C-alpha cells in the first residue's frame, strides 16, 4: 500500500471517491502515453479496490451513492480498456 493511502482515513465512500479520481487520472495518463504514471495509478487503484471490496457489504445508507459511483468507475474502466487497446495497436 502506498504511504499516502496508509495515512488517509478509512471510509468506504472516501475510498470509492479516491478510486474514481485515480481512474480519471489513469485515463489522462494513458491518453498522454505516460506509462510510468499509469502503472503507479493502477497500483493505487488495486489497493483501493481491495479496501473497498473487503467482503463487507456497503451500509444501506451508502448504497445509492456507492452504486452510482461504482457505475461511473465501470464506465471509465470500459473506456480505459479501449484506450489501452488503441495505444497497443499504435505501438
N, C-alpha and C positions, 0 to 999 in steps of 0.2 A: 504494500500500500504506500502511496506517496506520502511524504511528510505533511504536505498541505492537507490532504484528506484526513489524515490521522488527527489533525488539530481541530477540524471542524466538528460542530455538534452533530450528533447522530439523530437526525429526524428523517423519517422515510420520505416525506414530501420535500424536504430541503434537498435530500439526495436525488430525488427524482428531477427537481429543477436543475440541479448541477449536471445531471445526466443529459437533460435537454440542452443545456448550454454547451456541454462538451461535444454533443452530437452536432450542433450547429457549427462549432469551431472546427470539428473534424471535416465537415463538409467544405468549409472555407479552405482548410489546409489541403485537402485533396484537389479542390478546384485550382489551387495555385501550385500544385505538384510539390508541395512541401512535405516530403515523405517522412523526415525525422519528426516533425511536429505531429504529423498524422499518427505515427507509431506511438508517440507519448500520449496523445489524446485517446487512442484506442485502449492503451493500458489503463488509463484513468477511468474510462468508461467501464471496463471489465470489473474493476474494483467497486465502482458504484453499483453496477448491476448485482454483484454478489451481495452487497449490503442491502440493496432494495429487496431482492428476492431471496431472503434468508430463510424462507419457509413459513414466516409469519404472515398471514393474510393482512391486507390493509384494514384498518378500523372502518366501520360503517361510515363514520363522518368524513373519512379521507377518500372514500371510494369514487365519488364523482370526479373530483379533481385528479385523483390518481389515474383513473381511466382515460380522461381527456388528455392528460399529459403523455401517457403511455401511447395513445393513438398517434400523437404528433411525433413521438420518437420513432415509432414503427414506420410512419410515412417517410421521415427523413432517412431511416435506415434503407428503405427501398430505393430512395434517390442515391444514397451512398453506394449501394451495390451497382447501380447503373453507371455511376460516375467512375467507380473503380474499374469496371469492365471496359469502359471507354478509354480510360488512361492506360490500361494494359494494352489495348489494341494500338494505341498511338505509339507506345514504346516499341 
